[in-house]
Amino acid sequence: MPLAFRAAAKVSKLSAIGELPLVLSIGEKKINDAVLVSPDLSQEMLVGAGTMQKWDITIINREDRTEVTVGRDMRDPEITEVD
């Protein structure tokens, strides 16, 4: 059964028809998260706020440049090691 979400625009809606794990490389960093599959996207992929918070991703737009920083990496010892 598809999941339904509200999007940023007031009357916009988004449905998800599936979920799968994805490893994404951003520069030298790698993140691992579950992603939702949707036929309603205007772009090929969107990174949600939950993923950005979990992996400490920051996007800064300055004049003609966009800078993306990722604070955590799936290979970080605090993520991969169990005490």
N, CA, C and O atoms as a Maestro MAE file, in Angstrom:
{
 s_m_m2io_version
 :::
 2.0.0
}

f_m_ct {
 s_m_title
 :::
 protein
 m_atom[332] {
  # First column is atom index #
  i_m_mmod_type
  r_m_x_coord
  r_m_y_coord
  r_m_z_coord
  i_m_residue_number
  s_m_chain_name
  s_m_pdb_residue_name
  s_m_pdb_atom_name
  i_m_atomic_number
  :::
  1 25 0.845 -1.181 0.000 1 A "MET " " N  " 7
  2 3 0.000 0.000 0.000 1 A "MET " " CA " 6
  3 2 0.885 1.238 0.000 1 A "MET " " C  " 6
  4 15 1.760 1.354 0.858 1 A "MET " " O  " 8
  5 25 0.692 2.154 -0.920 2 A "PRO " " N  " 7
  6 3 1.527 3.359 -0.991 2 A "PRO " " CA " 6
  7 2 1.364 4.241 0.242 2 A "PRO " " C  " 6
  8 15 0.282 4.319 0.824 2 A "PRO " " O  " 8
  9 25 2.447 4.899 0.629 3 A "LEU " " N  " 7
  10 3 2.411 5.892 1.701 3 A "LEU " " CA " 6
  11 2 2.173 7.253 1.081 3 A "LEU " " C  " 6
  12 15 2.685 7.536 -0.002 3 A "LEU " " O  " 8
  13 25 1.407 8.099 1.744 4 A "ALA " " N  " 7
  14 3 1.135 9.443 1.223 4 A "ALA " " CA " 6
  15 2 1.752 10.478 2.149 4 A "ALA " " C  " 6
  16 15 1.681 10.347 3.371 4 A "ALA " " O  " 8
  17 25 2.364 11.517 1.560 5 A "PHE " " N  " 7
  18 3 3.007 12.583 2.310 5 A "PHE " " CA " 6
  19 2 2.559 13.928 1.765 5 A "PHE " " C  " 6
  20 15 2.170 14.037 0.602 5 A "PHE " " O  " 8
  21 25 2.615 14.944 2.599 6 A "ARG " " N  " 7
  22 3 2.448 16.314 2.121 6 A "ARG " " CA " 6
  23 2 3.824 16.838 1.749 6 A "ARG " " C  " 6
  24 15 4.813 16.543 2.420 6 A "ARG " " O  " 8
  25 25 3.880 17.599 0.700 7 A "ALA " " N  " 7
  26 3 5.141 18.203 0.280 7 A "ALA " " CA " 6
  27 2 5.165 19.662 0.730 7 A "ALA " " C  " 6
  28 15 4.216 20.127 1.362 7 A "ALA " " O  " 8
  29 25 6.225 20.382 0.417 8 A "ALA " " N  " 7
  30 3 6.401 21.748 0.884 8 A "ALA " " CA " 6
  31 2 5.311 22.697 0.389 8 A "ALA " " C  " 6
  32 15 4.845 23.551 1.143 8 A "ALA " " O  " 8
  33 25 4.908 22.555 -0.856 9 A "ALA " " N  " 7
  34 3 3.832 23.406 -1.377 9 A "ALA " " CA " 6
  35 2 2.509 23.000 -0.726 9 A "ALA " " C  " 6
  36 15 2.295 21.819 -0.454 9 A "ALA " " O  " 8
  37 25 1.631 23.954 -0.477 10 A "LYS " " N  " 7
  38 3 0.394 23.698 0.273 10 A "LYS " " CA " 6
  39 2 -0.473 22.594 -0.321 10 A "LYS " " C  " 6
  40 15 -0.988 21.758 0.421 10 A "LYS " " O  " 8
  41 25 -0.642 22.572 -1.613 11 A "VAL " " N  " 7
  42 3 -1.528 21.574 -2.231 11 A "VAL " " CA " 6
  43 2 -0.765 20.390 -2.815 11 A "VAL " " C  " 6
  44 15 -1.371 19.510 -3.427 11 A "VAL " " O  " 8
  45 25 0.532 20.354 -2.639 12 A "SER " " N  " 7
  46 3 1.353 19.307 -3.225 12 A "SER " " CA " 6
  47 2 1.326 18.046 -2.363 12 A "SER " " C  " 6
  48 15 1.364 18.123 -1.135 12 A "SER " " O  " 8
  49 25 1.262 16.896 -3.012 13 A "LYS " " N  " 7
  50 3 1.296 15.613 -2.321 13 A "LYS " " CA " 6
  51 2 2.320 14.707 -2.978 13 A "LYS " " C  " 6
  52 15 2.672 14.886 -4.144 13 A "LYS " " O  " 8
  53 25 2.786 13.744 -2.224 14 A "LEU " " N  " 7
  54 3 3.816 12.834 -2.679 14 A "LEU " " CA " 6
  55 2 3.449 11.443 -2.179 14 A "LEU " " C  " 6
  56 15 3.066 11.279 -1.021 14 A "LEU " " O  " 8
  57 25 3.563 10.453 -3.036 15 A "SER " " N  " 7
  58 3 3.304 9.081 -2.588 15 A "SER " " CA " 6
  59 2 4.562 8.247 -2.757 15 A "SER " " C  " 6
  60 15 5.315 8.428 -3.714 15 A "SER " " O  " 8
  61 25 4.783 7.336 -1.826 16 A "ALA " " N  " 7
  62 3 5.919 6.422 -1.887 16 A "ALA " " CA " 6
  63 2 5.380 5.023 -2.145 16 A "ALA " " C  " 6
  64 15 4.465 4.567 -1.459 16 A "ALA " " O  " 8
  65 25 5.951 4.339 -3.141 17 A "ILE " " N  " 7
  66 3 5.464 3.011 -3.512 17 A "ILE " " CA " 6
  67 2 6.420 1.895 -3.089 17 A "ILE " " C  " 6
  68 15 6.125 0.716 -3.282 17 A "ILE " " O  " 8
  69 25 7.564 2.271 -2.512 18 A "GLY " " N  " 7
  70 3 8.516 1.265 -2.071 18 A "GLY " " CA " 6
  71 2 9.618 1.876 -1.242 18 A "GLY " " C  " 6
  72 15 9.755 3.098 -1.167 18 A "GLY " " O  " 8
  73 25 10.413 1.008 -0.612 19 A "GLU " " N  " 7
  74 3 11.542 1.440 0.210 19 A "GLU " " CA " 6
  75 2 12.692 0.483 -0.020 19 A "GLU " " C  " 6
  76 15 12.483 -0.721 -0.164 19 A "GLU " " O  " 8
  77 25 13.917 1.015 -0.056 20 A "LEU " " N  " 7
  78 3 15.092 0.177 -0.214 20 A "LEU " " CA " 6
  79 2 16.304 0.850 0.407 20 A "LEU " " C  " 6
  80 15 16.333 2.073 0.541 20 A "LEU " " O  " 8
  81 25 17.320 0.054 0.791 21 A "PRO " " N  " 7
  82 3 18.532 0.636 1.365 21 A "PRO " " CA " 6
  83 2 19.404 1.234 0.261 21 A "PRO " " C  " 6
  84 15 19.422 0.745 -0.868 21 A "PRO " " O  " 8
  85 25 20.124 2.299 0.610 22 A "LEU " " N  " 7
  86 3 20.989 2.961 -0.372 22 A "LEU " " CA " 6
  87 2 22.249 3.451 0.317 22 A "LEU " " C  " 6
  88 15 22.184 4.061 1.384 22 A "LEU " " O  " 8
  89 25 23.399 3.184 -0.293 23 A "VAL " " N  " 7
  90 3 24.665 3.765 0.140 23 A "VAL " " CA " 6
  91 2 24.957 4.898 -0.830 23 A "VAL " " C  " 6
  92 15 25.024 4.687 -2.041 23 A "VAL " " O  " 8
  93 25 25.131 6.099 -0.293 24 A "LEU " " N  " 7
  94 3 25.314 7.296 -1.105 24 A "LEU " " CA " 6
  95 2 26.662 7.913 -0.791 24 A "LEU " " C  " 6
  96 15 26.987 8.127 0.377 24 A "LEU " " O  " 8
  97 25 27.455 8.205 -1.820 25 A "SER " " N  " 7
  98 3 28.739 8.886 -1.644 25 A "SER " " CA " 6
  99 2 28.557 10.365 -1.896 25 A "SER " " C  " 6
  100 15 28.001 10.778 -2.913 25 A "SER " " O  " 8
  101 25 29.040 11.160 -0.945 26 A "ILE " " N  " 7
  102 3 29.044 12.621 -1.086 26 A "ILE " " CA " 6
  103 2 30.471 13.055 -0.807 26 A "ILE " " C  " 6
  104 15 30.901 13.101 0.346 26 A "ILE " " O  " 8
  105 25 31.202 13.372 -1.861 27 A "GLY " " N  " 7
  106 3 32.629 13.654 -1.703 27 A "GLY " " CA " 6
  107 2 33.330 12.395 -1.230 27 A "GLY " " C  " 6
  108 15 33.179 11.338 -1.842 27 A "GLY " " O  " 8
  109 25 34.093 12.492 -0.151 28 A "GLU " " N  " 7
  110 3 34.811 11.347 0.408 28 A "GLU " " CA " 6
  111 2 33.966 10.578 1.425 28 A "GLU " " C  " 6
  112 15 34.372 9.506 1.875 28 A "GLU " " O  " 8
  113 25 32.812 11.102 1.789 29 A "LYS " " N  " 7
  114 3 31.971 10.484 2.814 29 A "LYS " " CA " 6
  115 2 30.964 9.528 2.190 29 A "LYS " " C  " 6
  116 15 30.543 9.706 1.047 29 A "LYS " " O  " 8
  117 25 30.584 8.504 2.962 30 A "LYS " " N  " 7
  118 3 29.544 7.570 2.543 30 A "LYS " " CA " 6
  119 2 28.493 7.515 3.636 30 A "LYS " " C  " 6
  120 15 28.812 7.461 4.824 30 A "LYS " " O  " 8
  121 25 27.232 7.531 3.218 31 A "ILE " " N  " 7
  122 3 26.139 7.387 4.162 31 A "ILE " " CA " 6
  123 2 25.271 6.222 3.724 31 A "ILE " " C  " 6
  124 15 25.270 5.839 2.554 31 A "ILE " " O  " 8
  125 25 24.536 5.665 4.668 32 A "ASN " " N  " 7
  126 3 23.689 4.515 4.400 32 A "ASN " " CA " 6
  127 2 22.334 4.803 5.034 32 A "ASN " " C  " 6
  128 15 22.253 5.043 6.239 32 A "ASN " " O  " 8
  129 25 21.276 4.783 4.238 33 A "ASP " " N  " 7
  130 3 19.950 5.059 4.767 33 A "ASP " " CA " 6
  131 2 18.909 4.367 3.906 33 A "ASP " " C  " 6
  132 15 19.183 3.995 2.765 33 A "ASP " " O  " 8
  133 25 17.732 4.197 4.447 34 A "ALA " " N  " 7
  134 3 16.615 3.677 3.668 34 A "ALA " " CA " 6
  135 2 16.038 4.821 2.844 34 A "ALA " " C  " 6
  136 15 15.909 5.941 3.338 34 A "ALA " " O  " 8
  137 25 15.695 4.547 1.607 35 A "VAL " " N  " 7
  138 3 15.109 5.567 0.737 35 A "VAL " " CA " 6
  139 2 13.735 5.111 0.278 35 A "VAL " " C  " 6
  140 15 13.470 3.914 0.160 35 A "VAL " " O  " 8
  141 25 12.872 6.071 0.023 36 A "LEU " " N  " 7
  142 3 11.534 5.795 -0.477 36 A "LEU " " CA " 6
  143 2 11.513 6.002 -1.983 36 A "LEU " " C  " 6
  144 15 12.128 6.940 -2.492 36 A "LEU " " O  " 8
  145 25 10.816 5.141 -2.692 37 A "VAL " " N  " 7
  146 3 10.692 5.224 -4.144 37 A "VAL " " CA " 6
  147 2 9.348 5.878 -4.460 37 A "VAL " " C  " 6
  148 15 8.309 5.454 -3.954 37 A "VAL " " O  " 8
  149 25 9.377 6.929 -5.315 38 A "SER " " N  " 7
  150 3 8.147 7.647 -5.644 38 A "SER " " CA " 6
  151 2 8.127 8.033 -7.120 38 A "SER " " C  " 6
  152 15 9.134 8.494 -7.658 38 A "SER " " O  " 8
  153 25 6.987 7.844 -7.772 39 A "PRO " " N  " 7
  154 3 6.852 8.290 -9.156 39 A "PRO " " CA " 6
  155 2 6.511 9.785 -9.252 39 A "PRO " " C  " 6
  156 15 6.439 10.333 -10.352 39 A "PRO " " O  " 8
  157 25 6.303 10.441 -8.110 40 A "ASP " " N  " 7
  158 3 5.829 11.820 -8.089 40 A "ASP " " CA " 6
  159 2 6.934 12.878 -8.035 40 A "ASP " " C  " 6
  160 15 6.633 14.072 -8.044 40 A "ASP " " O  " 8
  161 25 8.190 12.472 -7.980 41 A "LEU " " N  " 7
  162 3 9.281 13.443 -7.811 41 A "LEU " " CA " 6
  163 2 9.552 14.231 -9.088 41 A "LEU " " C  " 6
  164 15 9.483 13.695 -10.194 41 A "LEU " " O  " 8
  165 25 9.861 15.515 -8.911 42 A "SER " " N  " 7
  166 3 10.236 16.343 -10.055 42 A "SER " " CA " 6
  167 2 11.736 16.212 -10.351 42 A "SER " " C  " 6
  168 15 12.187 16.578 -11.436 42 A "SER " " O  " 8
  169 25 12.508 15.691 -9.390 43 A "GLN " " N  " 7
  170 3 13.938 15.434 -9.543 43 A "GLN " " CA " 6
  171 2 14.154 13.926 -9.380 43 A "GLN " " C  " 6
  172 15 13.273 13.220 -8.888 43 A "GLN " " O  " 8
  173 25 15.319 13.439 -9.789 44 A "GLU " " N  " 7
  174 3 15.592 12.008 -9.678 44 A "GLU " " CA " 6
  175 2 15.637 11.529 -8.238 44 A "GLU " " C  " 6
  176 15 15.241 10.402 -7.940 44 A "GLU " " O  " 8
  177 25 16.131 12.403 -7.322 45 A "MET " " N  " 7
  178 3 16.262 12.003 -5.933 45 A "MET " " CA " 6
  179 2 16.206 13.227 -5.037 45 A "MET " " C  " 6
  180 15 16.728 14.285 -5.386 45 A "MET " " O  " 8
  181 25 15.574 13.081 -3.890 46 A "LEU " " N  " 7
  182 3 15.549 14.119 -2.868 46 A "LEU " " CA " 6
  183 2 16.117 13.530 -1.587 46 A "LEU " " C  " 6
  184 15 15.838 12.378 -1.253 46 A "LEU " " O  " 8
  185 25 16.910 14.309 -0.870 47 A "VAL " " N  " 7
  186 3 17.419 13.884 0.433 47 A "VAL " " CA " 6
  187 2 16.577 14.590 1.477 47 A "VAL " " C  " 6
  188 15 16.508 15.819 1.502 47 A "VAL " " O  " 8
  189 25 15.933 13.810 2.342 48 A "GLY " " N  " 7
  190 3 15.021 14.362 3.335 48 A "GLY " " CA " 6
  191 2 15.725 14.905 4.564 48 A "GLY " " C  " 6
  192 15 16.909 14.652 4.789 48 A "GLY " " O  " 8
  193 25 14.972 15.658 5.353 49 A "ALA " " N  " 7
  194 3 15.499 16.289 6.565 49 A "ALA " " CA " 6
  195 2 15.996 15.250 7.569 49 A "ALA " " C  " 6
  196 15 17.006 15.475 8.236 49 A "ALA " " O  " 8
  197 25 15.296 14.108 7.688 50 A "GLY " " N  " 7
  198 3 15.724 13.077 8.631 50 A "GLY " " CA " 6
  199 2 17.100 12.526 8.299 50 A "GLY " " C  " 6
  200 15 17.927 12.338 9.191 50 A "GLY " " O  " 8
  201 25 17.348 12.267 7.025 51 A "THR " " N  " 7
  202 3 18.660 11.785 6.586 51 A "THR " " CA " 6
  203 2 19.722 12.856 6.810 51 A "THR " " C  " 6
  204 15 20.831 12.553 7.248 51 A "THR " " O  " 8
  205 25 19.383 14.098 6.510 52 A "MET " " N  " 7
  206 3 20.349 15.185 6.697 52 A "MET " " CA " 6
  207 2 20.720 15.342 8.171 52 A "MET " " C  " 6
  208 15 21.885 15.580 8.491 52 A "MET " " O  " 8
  209 25 19.753 15.212 9.065 53 A "GLN " " N  " 7
  210 3 20.037 15.321 10.493 53 A "GLN " " CA " 6
  211 2 20.847 14.123 10.981 53 A "GLN " " C  " 6
  212 15 21.811 14.285 11.729 53 A "GLN " " O  " 8
  213 25 20.461 12.935 10.562 54 A "LYS " " N  " 7
  214 3 21.138 11.712 11.009 54 A "LYS " " CA " 6
  215 2 22.621 11.712 10.635 54 A "LYS " " C  " 6
  216 15 23.462 11.274 11.420 54 A "LYS " " O  " 8
  217 25 22.936 12.199 9.443 55 A "TRP " " N  " 7
  218 3 24.315 12.168 8.942 55 A "TRP " " CA " 6
  219 2 25.005 13.525 9.024 55 A "TRP " " C  " 6
  220 15 26.108 13.686 8.502 55 A "TRP " " O  " 8
  221 25 24.373 14.505 9.672 56 A "ASP " " N  " 7
  222 3 24.950 15.844 9.864 56 A "ASP " " CA " 6
  223 2 25.339 16.478 8.511 56 A "ASP " " C  " 6
  224 15 26.469 16.926 8.318 56 A "ASP " " O  " 8
  225 25 24.372 16.498 7.591 57 A "ILE " " N  " 7
  226 3 24.592 17.072 6.260 57 A "ILE " " CA " 6
  227 2 24.144 18.531 6.270 57 A "ILE " " C  " 6
  228 15 23.041 18.850 6.713 57 A "ILE " " O  " 8
  229 25 25.013 19.410 5.778 58 A "THR " " N  " 7
  230 3 24.712 20.836 5.700 58 A "THR " " CA " 6
  231 2 24.877 21.305 4.265 58 A "THR " " C  " 6
  232 15 25.844 20.943 3.594 58 A "THR " " O  " 8
  233 25 23.931 22.110 3.795 59 A "ILE " " N  " 7
  234 3 24.010 22.694 2.455 59 A "ILE " " CA " 6
  235 2 24.021 24.208 2.615 59 A "ILE " " C  " 6
  236 15 23.119 24.787 3.220 59 A "ILE " " O  " 8
  237 25 25.049 24.838 2.067 60 A "ILE " " N  " 7
  238 3 25.186 26.296 2.141 60 A "ILE " " CA " 6
  239 2 25.273 26.852 0.727 60 A "ILE " " C  " 6
  240 15 26.136 26.448 -0.052 60 A "ILE " " O  " 8
  241 25 24.383 27.774 0.399 61 A "ASN " " N  " 7
  242 3 24.417 28.446 -0.903 61 A "ASN " " CA " 6
  243 2 25.045 29.822 -0.720 61 A "ASN " " C  " 6
  244 15 24.563 30.632 0.073 61 A "ASN " " O  " 8
  245 25 26.123 30.082 -1.457 62 A "ARG " " N  " 7
  246 3 26.815 31.373 -1.413 62 A "ARG " " CA " 6
  247 2 27.045 31.842 -2.840 62 A "ARG " " C  " 6
  248 15 27.782 31.223 -3.607 62 A "ARG " " O  " 8
  249 25 26.410 32.930 -3.171 63 A "GLU " " N  " 7
  250 3 26.536 33.520 -4.509 63 A "GLU " " CA " 6
  251 2 26.333 32.455 -5.582 63 A "GLU " " C  " 6
  252 15 25.217 31.959 -5.740 63 A "GLU " " O  " 8
  253 25 27.371 32.093 -6.317 64 A "ASP " " N  " 7
  254 3 27.244 31.129 -7.414 64 A "ASP " " CA " 6
  255 2 27.661 29.717 -7.027 64 A "ASP " " C  " 6
  256 15 27.781 28.849 -7.892 64 A "ASP " " O  " 8
  257 25 27.885 29.475 -5.721 65 A "ARG " " N  " 7
  258 3 28.391 28.167 -5.287 65 A "ARG " " CA " 6
  259 2 27.464 27.531 -4.264 65 A "ARG " " C  " 6
  260 15 26.853 28.221 -3.448 65 A "ARG " " O  " 8
  261 25 27.369 26.233 -4.317 66 A "THR " " N  " 7
  262 3 26.664 25.463 -3.302 66 A "THR " " CA " 6
  263 2 27.672 24.530 -2.656 66 A "THR " " C  " 6
  264 15 28.361 23.775 -3.342 66 A "THR " " O  " 8
  265 25 27.756 24.586 -1.332 67 A "GLU " " N  " 7
  266 3 28.702 23.767 -0.582 67 A "GLU " " CA " 6
  267 2 27.925 22.749 0.240 67 A "GLU " " C  " 6
  268 15 27.026 23.110 0.999 67 A "GLU " " O  " 8
  269 25 28.276 21.472 0.085 68 A "VAL " " N  " 7
  270 3 27.641 20.400 0.844 68 A "VAL " " CA " 6
  271 2 28.701 19.788 1.750 68 A "VAL " " C  " 6
  272 15 29.753 19.359 1.278 68 A "VAL " " O  " 8
  273 25 28.423 19.748 3.050 69 A "THR " " N  " 7
  274 3 29.336 19.098 3.984 69 A "THR " " CA " 6
  275 2 28.593 17.967 4.687 69 A "THR " " C  " 6
  276 15 27.408 18.082 4.998 69 A "THR " " O  " 8
  277 25 29.307 16.881 4.930 70 A "VAL " " N  " 7
  278 3 28.749 15.727 5.619 70 A "VAL " " CA " 6
  279 2 29.608 15.491 6.853 70 A "VAL " " C  " 6
  280 15 30.809 15.242 6.744 70 A "VAL " " O  " 8
  281 25 28.990 15.569 8.024 71 A "GLY " " N  " 7
  282 3 29.730 15.465 9.276 71 A "GLY " " CA " 6
  283 2 30.027 14.041 9.705 71 A "GLY " " C  " 6
  284 15 30.985 13.807 10.442 71 A "GLY " " O  " 8
  285 25 29.221 13.079 9.257 72 A "ARG " " N  " 7
  286 3 29.409 11.695 9.677 72 A "ARG " " CA " 6
  287 2 29.614 10.808 8.457 72 A "ARG " " C  " 6
  288 15 29.193 11.145 7.350 72 A "ARG " " O  " 8
  289 25 30.262 9.680 8.674 73 A "ASP " " N  " 7
  290 3 30.550 8.735 7.611 73 A "ASP " " CA " 6
  291 2 30.209 7.342 8.131 73 A "ASP " " C  " 6
  292 15 30.471 7.036 9.294 73 A "ASP " " O  " 8
  293 25 29.633 6.501 7.289 74 A "MET " " N  " 7
  294 3 29.243 5.162 7.740 74 A "MET " " CA " 6
  295 2 30.446 4.309 8.145 74 A "MET " " C  " 6
  296 15 30.274 3.245 8.740 74 A "MET " " O  " 8
  297 25 31.658 4.764 7.832 75 A "ARG " " N  " 7
  298 3 32.873 4.051 8.234 75 A "ARG " " CA " 6
  299 2 33.457 4.589 9.528 75 A "ARG " " C  " 6
  300 15 34.478 4.084 9.994 75 A "ARG " " O  " 8
  301 25 32.822 5.625 10.134 76 A "ASP " " N  " 7
  302 3 33.315 6.196 11.391 76 A "ASP " " CA " 6
  303 2 33.282 5.138 12.496 76 A "ASP " " C  " 6
  304 15 32.317 4.379 12.586 76 A "ASP " " O  " 8
  305 25 34.315 5.075 13.336 77 A "PRO " " N  " 7
  306 3 34.355 4.061 14.405 77 A "PRO " " CA " 6
  307 2 33.164 4.114 15.357 77 A "PRO " " C  " 6
  308 15 32.710 3.065 15.814 77 A "PRO " " O  " 8
  309 25 32.645 5.298 15.672 78 A "GLU " " N  " 7
  310 3 31.518 5.370 16.603 78 A "GLU " " CA " 6
  311 2 30.235 4.797 15.997 78 A "GLU " " C  " 6
  312 15 29.278 4.518 16.721 78 A "GLU " " O  " 8
  313 25 30.212 4.623 14.688 79 A "ILE " " N  " 7
  314 3 29.064 4.013 14.025 79 A "ILE " " CA " 6
  315 2 29.279 2.522 13.815 79 A "ILE " " C  " 6
  316 15 28.337 1.738 13.930 79 A "ILE " " O  " 8
  317 25 30.521 2.119 13.506 80 A "THR " " N  " 7
  318 3 30.790 0.731 13.125 80 A "THR " " CA " 6
  319 2 31.215 -0.169 14.284 80 A "THR " " C  " 6
  320 15 31.128 -1.392 14.168 80 A "THR " " O  " 8
  321 25 31.678 0.410 15.412 81 A "GLU " " N  " 7
  322 3 32.173 -0.398 16.517 81 A "GLU " " CA " 6
  323 2 31.149 -0.485 17.639 81 A "GLU " " C  " 6
  324 15 30.427 0.474 17.914 81 A "GLU " " O  " 8
  325 25 31.097 -1.629 18.274 82 A "VAL " " N  " 7
  326 3 30.225 -1.846 19.418 82 A "VAL " " CA " 6
  327 2 31.097 -2.015 20.653 82 A "VAL " " C  " 6
  328 15 32.045 -2.801 20.646 82 A "VAL " " O  " 8
  329 25 30.779 -1.280 21.711 83 A "ASP " " N  " 7
  330 3 31.557 -1.392 22.962 83 A "ASP " " CA " 6
  331 2 31.093 -2.562 23.793 83 A "ASP " " C  " 6
  332 15 31.633 -2.805 24.872 83 A "ASP " " O  " 8
  :::
 }
 m_bond[331] {
  # First column is bond index #
  i_m_from
  i_m_to
  i_m_order
  :::
  1 1 2 1
  2 2 3 1
  3 3 4 2
  4 3 5 1
  5 5 6 1
  6 6 7 1
  7 7 8 2
  8 7 9 1
  9 9 10 1
  10 10 11 1
  11 11 12 2
  12 11 13 1
  13 13 14 1
  14 14 15 1
  15 15 16 2
  16 15 17 1
  17 17 18 1
  18 18 19 1
  19 19 20 2
  20 19 21 1
  21 21 22 1
  22 22 23 1
  23 23 24 2
  24 23 25 1
  25 25 26 1
  26 26 27 1
  27 27 28 2
  28 27 29 1
  29 29 30 1
  30 30 31 1
  31 31 32 2
  32 31 33 1
  33 33 34 1
  34 34 35 1
  35 35 36 2
  36 35 37 1
  37 37 38 1
  38 38 39 1
  39 39 40 2
  40 39 41 1
  41 41 42 1
  42 42 43 1
  43 43 44 2
  44 43 45 1
  45 45 46 1
  46 46 47 1
  47 47 48 2
  48 47 49 1
  49 49 50 1
  50 50 51 1
  51 51 52 2
  52 51 53 1
  53 53 54 1
  54 54 55 1
  55 55 56 2
  56 55 57 1
  57 57 58 1
  58 58 59 1
  59 59 60 2
  60 59 61 1
  61 61 62 1
  62 62 63 1
  63 63 64 2
  64 63 65 1
  65 65 66 1
  66 66 67 1
  67 67 68 2
  68 67 69 1
  69 69 70 1
  70 70 71 1
  71 71 72 2
  72 71 73 1
  73 73 74 1
  74 74 75 1
  75 75 76 2
  76 75 77 1
  77 77 78 1
  78 78 79 1
  79 79 80 2
  80 79 81 1
  81 81 82 1
  82 82 83 1
  83 83 84 2
  84 83 85 1
  85 85 86 1
  86 86 87 1
  87 87 88 2
  88 87 89 1
  89 89 90 1
  90 90 91 1
  91 91 92 2
  92 91 93 1
  93 93 94 1
  94 94 95 1
  95 95 96 2
  96 95 97 1
  97 97 98 1
  98 98 99 1
  99 99 100 2
  100 99 101 1
  101 101 102 1
  102 102 103 1
  103 103 104 2
  104 103 105 1
  105 105 106 1
  106 106 107 1
  107 107 108 2
  108 107 109 1
  109 109 110 1
  110 110 111 1
  111 111 112 2
  112 111 113 1
  113 113 114 1
  114 114 115 1
  115 115 116 2
  116 115 117 1
  117 117 118 1
  118 118 119 1
  119 119 120 2
  120 119 121 1
  121 121 122 1
  122 122 123 1
  123 123 124 2
  124 123 125 1
  125 125 126 1
  126 126 127 1
  127 127 128 2
  128 127 129 1
  129 129 130 1
  130 130 131 1
  131 131 132 2
  132 131 133 1
  133 133 134 1
  134 134 135 1
  135 135 136 2
  136 135 137 1
  137 137 138 1
  138 138 139 1
  139 139 140 2
  140 139 141 1
  141 141 142 1
  142 142 143 1
  143 143 144 2
  144 143 145 1
  145 145 146 1
  146 146 147 1
  147 147 148 2
  148 147 149 1
  149 149 150 1
  150 150 151 1
  151 151 152 2
  152 151 153 1
  153 153 154 1
  154 154 155 1
  155 155 156 2
  156 155 157 1
  157 157 158 1
  158 158 159 1
  159 159 160 2
  160 159 161 1
  161 161 162 1
  162 162 163 1
  163 163 164 2
  164 163 165 1
  165 165 166 1
  166 166 167 1
  167 167 168 2
  168 167 169 1
  169 169 170 1
  170 170 171 1
  171 171 172 2
  172 171 173 1
  173 173 174 1
  174 174 175 1
  175 175 176 2
  176 175 177 1
  177 177 178 1
  178 178 179 1
  179 179 180 2
  180 179 181 1
  181 181 182 1
  182 182 183 1
  183 183 184 2
  184 183 185 1
  185 185 186 1
  186 186 187 1
  187 187 188 2
  188 187 189 1
  189 189 190 1
  190 190 191 1
  191 191 192 2
  192 191 193 1
  193 193 194 1
  194 194 195 1
  195 195 196 2
  196 195 197 1
  197 197 198 1
  198 198 199 1
  199 199 200 2
  200 199 201 1
  201 201 202 1
  202 202 203 1
  203 203 204 2
  204 203 205 1
  205 205 206 1
  206 206 207 1
  207 207 208 2
  208 207 209 1
  209 209 210 1
  210 210 211 1
  211 211 212 2
  212 211 213 1
  213 213 214 1
  214 214 215 1
  215 215 216 2
  216 215 217 1
  217 217 218 1
  218 218 219 1
  219 219 220 2
  220 219 221 1
  221 221 222 1
  222 222 223 1
  223 223 224 2
  224 223 225 1
  225 225 226 1
  226 226 227 1
  227 227 228 2
  228 227 229 1
  229 229 230 1
  230 230 231 1
  231 231 232 2
  232 231 233 1
  233 233 234 1
  234 234 235 1
  235 235 236 2
  236 235 237 1
  237 237 238 1
  238 238 239 1
  239 239 240 2
  240 239 241 1
  241 241 242 1
  242 242 243 1
  243 243 244 2
  244 243 245 1
  245 245 246 1
  246 246 247 1
  247 247 248 2
  248 247 249 1
  249 249 250 1
  250 250 251 1
  251 251 252 2
  252 251 253 1
  253 253 254 1
  254 254 255 1
  255 255 256 2
  256 255 257 1
  257 257 258 1
  258 258 259 1
  259 259 260 2
  260 259 261 1
  261 261 262 1
  262 262 263 1
  263 263 264 2
  264 263 265 1
  265 265 266 1
  266 266 267 1
  267 267 268 2
  268 267 269 1
  269 269 270 1
  270 270 271 1
  271 271 272 2
  272 271 273 1
  273 273 274 1
  274 274 275 1
  275 275 276 2
  276 275 277 1
  277 277 278 1
  278 278 279 1
  279 279 280 2
  280 279 281 1
  281 281 282 1
  282 282 283 1
  283 283 284 2
  284 283 285 1
  285 285 286 1
  286 286 287 1
  287 287 288 2
  288 287 289 1
  289 289 290 1
  290 290 291 1
  291 291 292 2
  292 291 293 1
  293 293 294 1
  294 294 295 1
  295 295 296 2
  296 295 297 1
  297 297 298 1
  298 298 299 1
  299 299 300 2
  300 299 301 1
  301 301 302 1
  302 302 303 1
  303 303 304 2
  304 303 305 1
  305 305 306 1
  306 306 307 1
  307 307 308 2
  308 307 309 1
  309 309 310 1
  310 310 311 1
  311 311 312 2
  312 311 313 1
  313 313 314 1
  314 314 315 1
  315 315 316 2
  316 315 317 1
  317 317 318 1
  318 318 319 1
  319 319 320 2
  320 319 321 1
  321 321 322 1
  322 322 323 1
  323 323 324 2
  324 323 325 1
  325 325 326 1
  326 326 327 1
  327 327 328 2
  328 327 329 1
  329 329 330 1
  330 330 331 1
  331 331 332 2
  :::
 }
}
